[in-house]
Amino acid sequence: MKLNDSDLKLYQACRQDVVVLPLGNWSLLRFSGDDHLNFLQGQSTNDVLNLKDGQGQQTTFLNSKAKILALAYLYRCDECVYLMVPSSTREDLAIHLERFVVLEDVKIEKLNYVLVNICGPQARRFLEDMSAQKLKSKNLYEHEMLTVGEYKLPLAQHSFCGEEGFVVFLEDGSELHKKITSESLTVIPDHVSRCLSVEAGIPDYNDVAGCLLPETGLQISTVSYTKGCFVGQEIVARVKYRGNVNRALSGLIFDEDACPEDCDFTVRGQKGGKICSVVFSPYLNKYVAIAYLYKRFRAPETRLNVEVDGKSFKAKVCLLPFYQKQSLLEEAEELYHGAVDLFSASDSQSDIAAEPLLKEAISKNPKMADAYEILGVILSRHQRYDEAIELMKRLKEINPDEVMAYSNLSLFYMKKGMITEAEEEKAAATAAGFKKAAKERKERIEDEAIRKMALEETRRRMGMFEAVLEIDSEDLIANFGLGKAYVDLGEGEKALALLEKCLDVKKDYTVAYLQLGLAHLQCKNQARAIEIFKAGILCATQKGDLMPKSEMEQQLAMIWK
């Protein structure tokens, strides 16, 4: 359902200021002992040993069929590891893992911290003001200790809403807990929090529980193929080499009403997939859903008639997330360009430095196709073909027409001796190339048709203006319209007298200065064009006509460049 006015204010507070998202559905486990790192290395899908103190990661725990037992966020400290897991799975996961502790020195503890997500554009400033301490954490899942009065406050950089945020561990009932959750900050209720997280493309644990890991797309961030064995590894690898999974997590944007959540749907009588979380997005002003879509229906921008219980709902397929903060996109671009500079050096040291930049860029902008491609190439240089294959498969999901995704996949499969798969991707690359060429030709034809229609419309309007000028040669609108039409056609010489007439009739007609200057440029009268633009900028400044003023300033800048 849509958010009411009160809820919308809370939503905007998160997007514009700083708020608290209670994480009551998440709990903590702590692992310690001489063997706890090696133990977790063998049980989780990601590379724990590769982490340094103060770093973290997203990881999963699988059963032998590669289905998700638990989704987790792991934070490595000096002598222990904190594992943030869904509260509904903590007991079962602890019991499951304890069965594998035989001779290892591993202690598993259930902690009673209250977890909250302090997030929003002002989250960092709030925490720094509260602690009078500069935050060191800059990258995803990095964590540190803040001192707030008598309290030591563990926090990790991680957000559930698409803005910058920090997961904070609070002692239940402490003064600091009361201060943060009841006095200092706006507390976001669960239904608004869910709206924020779905917009950010973050599935609820119930959306992924019991699913094959490759169906969720989480293997990009949660699986290391160089760390050694983990439970479910064989099936994860088999799915990777077989190709794309039958269904995968994607986004749907509904035209109007949305279908119910947690239900299967069909498209034209065929299995379409499963709808998971459905919310109304204030950002898009549409209902959106996180859903599993079968392969034939999940290309971005595909239009679907989602059929549930005899009812049809029109929707468009999109990549997750639905909402991306502009500053995060800009940070991703900066990281990407820094990595490209290193990548161009083509040496091992530069590759090592570029890899974390590209991974961080992808974490900030999961749709950045160029980052996937370059990271895949870097990994392939160092024979890390398994990881490179995953990245190229994700690139195909992002842009099904990207020829290099298929070409690189063919090369990487060939390097692993997988000839059949390599040939299939080579054929797909050829098909994608033909499809891309056909699409570009179609766009050229359509552009030409649009230009032809615009030209016909300009000619029609010119006839209308000429008819008006036969009756009244002083008509301001007709002189300007006909003069601008000649400028649009590149016939500046024919426009000069018409536009000069405009300024004779109305000396502060700023748009006429702009077109007259352009006409003089077309006639190679650059010096006269500069004079006209300068006079026009002065006139526009006095009148407050910002648009023509800006355009004339841009023209001068290009002349003087």
C-alpha positions in Angstrom: 0.0 0.0 0.0 1.0 3.6 -0.5 2.7 5.5 2.4 0.5 8.1 4.1 1.6 11.7 4.6 3.2 10.9 8.0 5.1 8.0 6.5 6.3 10.1 3.6 7.8 12.6 6.0 9.7 9.7 7.6 10.8 8.4 4.2 12.1 11.9 3.2 13.9 12.2 6.5 15.9 9.1 5.6 16.6 10.4 2.1 17.6 13.9 3.2 18.8 13.8 6.9 19.6 11.0 9.4 17.4 8.4 10.9 17.4 5.1 12.8 16.3 1.9 11.2 15.8 -0.7 13.9 17.2 -4.1 12.9 15.1 -6.3 15.2 15.2 -9.0 12.6 19.0 -9.3 12.8 21.1 -10.8 15.6 24.7 -11.4 16.4 27.0 -14.5 16.8 30.5 -14.2 18.0 33.3 -16.7 17.1 36.5 -16.9 19.0 39.3 -19.4 19.8 42.5 -20.3 18.1 40.8 -22.0 15.2 37.8 -19.7 14.6 39.1 -18.1 11.4 40.0 -21.4 9.7 36.7 -22.9 10.9 34.7 -20.1 9.3 36.8 -20.3 6.2 35.6 -23.8 5.6 32.0 -23.2 6.4 31.2 -19.8 4.7 31.3 -19.1 1.0 33.6 -16.0 1.2 37.3 -15.7 2.0 37.6 -15.0 5.7 41.3 -15.4 5.9 41.9 -12.7 3.3 40.2 -10.1 5.6 42.3 -7.8 7.8 41.3 -6.6 11.2 38.6 -3.9 10.8 37.3 -5.3 7.5 34.1 -7.1 6.8 32.2 -8.9 4.0 28.9 -10.3 3.0 28.8 -14.1 3.0 26.4 -17.0 3.0 26.2 -20.5 4.6 24.9 -23.2 2.3 23.6 -26.7 2.6 25.1 -29.5 0.5 22.7 -28.6 -2.4 23.9 -25.0 -2.5 20.7 -23.7 -1.0 21.0 -20.7 1.4 20.8 -21.6 5.1 21.8 -18.1 6.2 22.8 -14.8 4.7 25.3 -13.0 6.9 27.6 -10.0 7.4 30.9 -10.9 8.8 33.2 -8.5 10.7 36.8 -9.5 11.6 38.3 -8.1 14.8 41.5 -8.7 16.7 40.6 -11.9 18.5 37.1 -12.7 17.3 34.6 -12.5 14.4 31.2 -11.0 14.7 28.5 -12.5 12.4 25.3 -10.6 11.8 22.6 -13.1 10.8 18.8 -13.0 10.5 17.3 -13.5 13.9 15.0 -16.3 12.5 18.1 -18.4 11.5 20.5 -17.7 14.4 19.5 -20.7 16.6 19.5 -23.1 13.7 22.7 -21.8 12.2 24.5 -22.0 15.6 23.4 -25.6 16.1 24.3 -26.4 12.5 27.8 -25.0 12.8 28.5 -26.5 16.3 28.0 -29.9 14.7 31.2 -29.3 12.7 33.3 -28.3 15.7 35.2 -31.5 16.5 38.8 -30.9 17.6 39.0 -27.2 16.7 39.3 -24.6 19.3 36.2 -22.6 18.4 33.7 -20.9 20.7 30.3 -19.8 19.3 28.4 -17.2 21.4 24.9 -15.7 21.0 25.1 -12.0 21.8 22.2 -9.9 23.0 23.1 -6.6 21.4 20.4 -4.4 19.9 21.2 -3.7 16.3 20.2 -0.5 14.6 21.1 1.1 11.3 21.9 4.8 11.5 21.6 6.0 8.0 21.0 9.0 5.7 23.1 11.7 4.1 23.9 13.1 7.6 24.6 9.8 9.3 28.4 10.2 9.4 28.1 13.8 10.7 25.7 12.7 13.5 28.0 9.9 14.7 31.1 12.1 14.6 29.3 14.9 16.5 28.0 12.4 19.1 31.5 10.9 19.7 33.7 13.9 18.9 35.7 11.4 16.9 36.5 11.2 13.2 35.1 8.1 11.5 37.8 6.1 9.7 35.4 3.7 7.9 35.1 4.6 4.2 34.5 1.3 2.5 31.6 -1.1 2.7 31.6 -3.3 5.9 34.6 -1.6 7.4 34.1 -1.4 11.2 35.6 0.4 14.2 35.0 1.4 17.8 33.6 4.8 18.8 33.8 6.1 22.3 30.6 7.9 23.4 31.0 8.9 27.1 31.4 5.7 29.1 30.4 3.5 26.2 32.4 1.7 23.5 30.2 1.7 20.4 31.0 -0.9 17.7 29.8 0.1 14.3 30.2 -1.1 10.7 29.7 0.8 7.5 26.6 -0.8 6.0 23.2 0.6 5.0 19.8 -1.1 4.4 18.2 2.0 2.7 20.5 3.0 -0.2 22.0 6.0 1.7 25.2 6.0 3.6 24.7 4.2 6.8 26.3 2.4 9.8 25.2 -0.7 11.7 25.6 0.0 15.4 25.7 -2.5 18.2 23.9 -1.2 21.3 23.6 -2.7 24.8 19.9 -3.3 25.3 18.4 -0.8 27.8 21.6 1.3 28.1 21.3 5.1 28.2 22.9 5.3 24.8 20.4 2.9 23.4 17.5 5.0 24.8 19.1 8.2 23.5 19.6 7.0 20.0 16.3 5.3 19.6 14.0 7.6 21.4 15.4 11.1 21.8 18.0 12.0 19.2 16.9 10.6 16.0 13.7 9.8 14.0 13.0 6.1 14.3 11.6 4.5 11.1 8.8 2.0 11.5 9.1 -1.4 9.8 6.8 -0.8 6.9 8.6 2.4 5.9 12.0 0.7 6.5 10.9 -2.2 4.2 10.0 0.4 1.5 13.4 1.9 1.7 15.3 -1.4 1.6 13.3 -2.7 -1.4 14.0 0.5 -3.3 17.7 -0.1 -2.6 17.3 -3.6 -4.1 18.0 -5.4 -0.8 15.9 -8.6 -0.6 14.4 -9.7 2.7 16.0 -12.8 4.1 12.7 -14.7 3.4 13.1 -13.8 -0.3 16.4 -15.8 -0.5 16.1 -18.4 2.2 16.2 -21.9 0.7 17.0 -20.7 -2.8 20.0 -21.7 -4.8 22.7 -19.1 -4.2 23.2 -18.4 -8.0 19.5 -17.6 -8.3 19.9 -14.6 -6.0 22.9 -13.0 -7.8 24.6 -12.8 -4.4 27.5 -15.0 -5.5 29.1 -11.9 -7.0 29.7 -10.5 -3.6 29.6 -13.5 -1.3 31.6 -16.3 -3.0 35.4 -16.6 -3.3 36.6 -19.2 -5.9 40.2 -19.1 -4.7 39.7 -19.7 -0.9 39.3 -23.5 -1.1 36.4 -25.8 -0.3 33.1 -24.8 1.3 29.8 -26.6 1.7 27.8 -26.5 -1.5 30.8 -25.5 -3.6 30.4 -28.2 -6.3 26.8 -27.2 -7.2 27.7 -23.5 -7.2 30.5 -24.3 -9.6 28.3 -26.6 -11.7 25.7 -23.9 -12.1 28.4 -21.4 -13.0 29.8 -23.6 -15.8 26.4 -24.8 -17.1 25.4 -21.2 -17.8 22.7 -19.0 -16.4 20.3 -20.4 -13.8 16.7 -20.9 -14.9 15.5 -18.0 -12.8 17.2 -15.1 -11.1 16.4 -12.2 -8.8 15.3 -9.0 -10.7 13.1 -6.0 -10.3 9.6 -5.2 -11.6 8.1 -1.8 -12.0 4.3 -1.9 -12.3 2.3 0.5 -14.4 -0.5 0.9 -11.9 -1.7 -1.6 -9.3 0.7 -4.4 -8.2 0.0 -8.1 -7.7 0.1 -9.7 -4.3 3.5 -10.6 -2.9 4.9 -14.1 -2.2 3.2 -15.8 -5.1 4.0 -17.5 -8.4 3.0 -15.8 -11.6 2.6 -16.7 -15.3 3.2 -14.8 -18.5 1.0 -15.8 -21.5 0.3 -19.0 -19.8 4.0 -19.9 -19.2 5.8 -19.9 -15.9 7.1 -16.4 -15.3 8.6 -16.6 -11.9 7.8 -15.7 -8.3 6.9 -12.3 -6.8 8.7 -11.7 -3.5 8.6 -8.3 -1.8 6.1 -5.7 -3.1 6.1 -2.0 -2.0 5.0 1.4 -3.3 8.1 3.4 -4.2 7.9 7.1 -3.5 11.0 7.6 -5.6 9.5 6.2 -8.7 5.8 6.9 -7.7 5.1 3.3 -8.7 4.6 -0.1 -7.2 7.8 -2.2 -7.4 8.6 -5.8 -6.6 11.7 -7.9 -6.1 11.0 -11.0 -8.0 12.5 -14.2 -9.4 12.1 -14.2 -13.2 12.7 -17.0 -15.6 15.4 -16.4 -18.2 13.2 -15.7 -21.2 11.5 -12.9 -19.3 14.2 -11.1 -17.4 16.0 -8.9 -20.0 15.9 -5.3 -18.7 13.1 -3.1 -20.2 11.0 -6.2 -21.1 7.3 -5.5 -20.8 5.3 -8.2 -19.1 1.7 -9.0 -18.3 2.1 -10.6 -14.9 -0.8 -13.0 -14.4 -1.8 -14.1 -10.9 -5.1 -15.9 -10.1 -6.7 -14.8 -13.4 -5.7 -11.2 -13.0 -3.2 -9.4 -15.2 -0.8 -6.7 -14.0 1.4 -4.7 -16.5 5.0 -4.3 -15.5 8.5 -3.5 -16.8 11.6 -5.5 -15.9 14.5 -3.6 -14.5 17.9 -4.2 -12.9 18.1 -3.9 -9.1 18.3 -1.5 -7.3 15.4 0.8 -8.0 16.9 3.7 -6.2 20.5 4.8 -6.5 21.8 7.9 -4.6 23.5 10.4 -7.0 26.5 10.9 -4.7 27.1 7.1 -4.6 27.0 7.0 -8.4 29.5 9.8 -8.6 31.8 8.0 -6.1 31.5 4.9 -8.2 32.6 6.9 -11.3 35.5 8.3 -9.4 36.6 4.9 -8.2 36.2 3.4 -11.7 38.3 6.1 -13.4 41.0 5.6 -10.8 41.0 1.9 -11.6 41.1 2.6 -15.3 44.3 4.7 -14.9 45.9 1.7 -13.0 44.5 -0.8 -15.5 46.2 1.0 -18.4 49.6 0.3 -16.8 49.1 -3.4 -17.6 51.3 -4.7 -14.7 50.6 -7.0 -11.8 51.1 -4.3 -9.1 48.6 -2.0 -10.9 46.1 -4.8 -11.3 46.3 -5.5 -7.5 45.6 -1.9 -6.8 42.8 -1.6 -9.3 40.8 -4.7 -8.1 39.5 -3.2 -4.8 38.6 0.1 -6.5 36.5 -1.7 -9.1 34.8 -3.9 -6.5 34.0 -0.9 -4.4 32.6 0.9 -7.5 30.4 -2.1 -8.2 29.1 -2.1 -4.6 28.2 1.6 -5.0 26.7 1.1 -8.4 25.7 -2.5 -9.2 24.7 -1.5 -12.7 28.1 -0.2 -13.8 28.7 -2.5 -16.8 32.2 -1.1 -17.6 33.5 -1.9 -14.1 32.4 -5.6 -14.5 34.2 -5.8 -17.9 37.5 -4.4 -16.7 37.5 -6.3 -13.4 36.8 -9.5 -15.4 39.8 -8.8 -17.7 42.1 -8.1 -14.7 41.1 -11.3 -13.0 41.6 -13.3 -16.2 45.1 -11.9 -16.4 45.9 -13.6 -13.2 44.2 -16.9 -14.2 41.2 -16.3 -11.8 38.8 -17.4 -14.5 36.1 -18.6 -12.1 35.6 -15.1 -10.8 35.9 -13.6 -14.2 33.2 -15.9 -15.6 30.8 -14.8 -12.8 31.4 -11.1 -13.7 30.8 -11.7 -17.4 27.6 -13.5 -16.7 26.5 -10.6 -14.6 27.4 -8.3 -17.4 25.2 -10.2 -19.8 22.3 -9.7 -17.3 23.0 -6.0 -17.1 23.3 -5.6 -20.9 22.2 -8.6 -23.0 23.5 -6.9 -26.1 27.0 -6.4 -24.8 29.2 -8.3 -27.4 32.3 -8.2 -25.2 30.5 -10.1 -22.4 30.0 -13.1 -24.7 33.5 -12.8 -26.3 35.2 -12.6 -22.9 33.2 -15.6 -21.6 34.2 -17.6 -24.7 37.8 -16.8 -24.0 37.6 -17.6 -20.3 35.9 -20.9 -20.9 38.5 -21.7 -23.5 41.2 -21.0 -20.9 39.6 -23.5 -18.6 39.4 -26.1 -21.4 35.6 -25.9 -21.6 35.4 -26.1 -25.4 31.7 -26.7 -25.8 30.8 -23.7 -23.5 33.4 -21.5 -25.3 31.9 -22.3 -28.7 28.4 -21.6 -27.4 29.5 -18.1 -26.2 31.4 -17.5 -29.4 28.2 -18.1 -31.4 26.3 -15.9 -28.9 28.8 -13.1 -29.4 28.3 -13.3 -33.2 24.5 -13.2 -32.7 24.8 -10.3 -30.3 27.0 -8.4 -32.8 24.5 -8.9 -35.6 21.7 -7.8 -33.2 23.6 -4.7 -32.2 24.4 -3.7 -35.8 20.7 -4.2 -36.7 19.6 -2.1 -33.7 22.1 0.7 -34.6 20.8 0.7 -38.2 17.2 0.9 -37.0 18.1 3.8 -34.7 19.8 5.6 -37.7 16.7 5.1 -39.8 14.4 6.3 -37.0 16.7 9.3 -36.4 16.6 10.2 -40.0 12.8 9.9 -40.0 12.6 12.2 -37.0 14.9 14.7 -38.7 12.7 14.6 -41.8 9.6 15.1 -39.8 11.2 18.0 -38.0 12.3 19.6 -41.3 8.8 19.3 -42.7 7.4 20.9 -39.5 9.9 23.7 -39.8 9.0 24.3 -43.5 5.3 24.3 -42.5 5.8 26.9 -39.8 8.0 29.0 -42.1 5.1 29.2 -44.5 2.9 30.4 -41.7 5.3 33.1 -40.6 5.8 34.3 -44.2 2.0 34.7 -44.5 1.9 36.8 -41.4 4.8 39.0 -42.5 3.0 39.7 -45.8 0.3 41.3 -43.8 2.5 42.9 -41.1 6.2 43.1 -41.7 6.8 44.4 -38.2 5.3 41.4 -36.4 7.8 40.4 -33.7 6.8 36.7 -33.4 6.8 36.1 -37.1 10.1 37.7 -37.7 11.7 35.8 -34.9 10.1 32.5 -35.8 11.1 32.7 -39.5 14.7 33.9 -38.5 15.1 31.1 -36.0 13.9 28.6 -38.6 16.6 29.7 -41.0 19.2 29.3 -38.3 17.9 25.8 -37.5 18.3 25.0 -41.2 21.8 26.4 -41.2 20.9 29.3 -43.5 22.1 32.1 -41.3 22.5 34.7 -44.0 18.7 34.6 -44.7 18.1 35.0 -40.9 20.1 38.2 -40.3 17.6 40.8 -41.5 14.7 39.1 -39.8 16.4 38.9 -36.4 17.8 42.4 -36.7 14.2 43.5 -37.3 13.2 41.8 -34.0 15.7 44.0 -32.1 14.5 47.1 -33.9 11.0 46.3 -32.8 12.0 45.2 -29.2 15.5 46.1 -28.1 15.5 43.8 -25.0 14.3 40.7 -26.9 17.1 38.5 -25.5 16.3 35.3 -27.4 16.8 37.3 -30.6 20.3 38.2 -29.6 21.1 34.5 -29.2 19.7 33.6 -32.6 21.3 36.6 -34.3 24.7 35.7 -32.8 24.3 32.1 -34.1 23.3 33.4 -37.6 26.5 35.5 -37.7 28.6 32.4 -36.7 27.0 30.5 -39.6 28.0 33.4 -41.9 31.6 33.2 -40.5 31.2 36.7 -38.9 32.8 35.7 -35.6 33.7 39.2 -34.5 30.2 40.4 -35.0 28.8 37.3 -33.3 30.9 38.1 -30.2 29.6 41.7 -30.1 26.0 40.4 -30.4 26.5 37.8 -27.6 28.1 40.3 -25.3 25.2 42.8 -25.8 22.7 40.0 -25.3 24.3 38.8 -22.1 24.2 42.3 -20.7 20.5 42.7 -21.7 19.6 39.2 -20.3 21.4 40.0 -17.0 19.4 43.2 -16.6 16.1 41.4 -17.4 16.9 38.2 -15.4 16.5 36.0 -18.5 18.8 33.2 -17.2 18.3 30.6 -20.0 19.3 32.8 -23.0 22.1 34.4 -20.9 23.5 30.9 -20.1 23.3 29.8 -23.7 25.1 32.9 -25.0 27.8 32.5 -22.3 28.3 28.9 -23.5 28.6 30.2 -27.1 31.3 32.7 -26.1 33.2 30.1 -24.1 33.3 27.8 -27.2 34.5 30.7 -29.4 37.3 31.6 -27.0 38.3 28.0 -26.3 
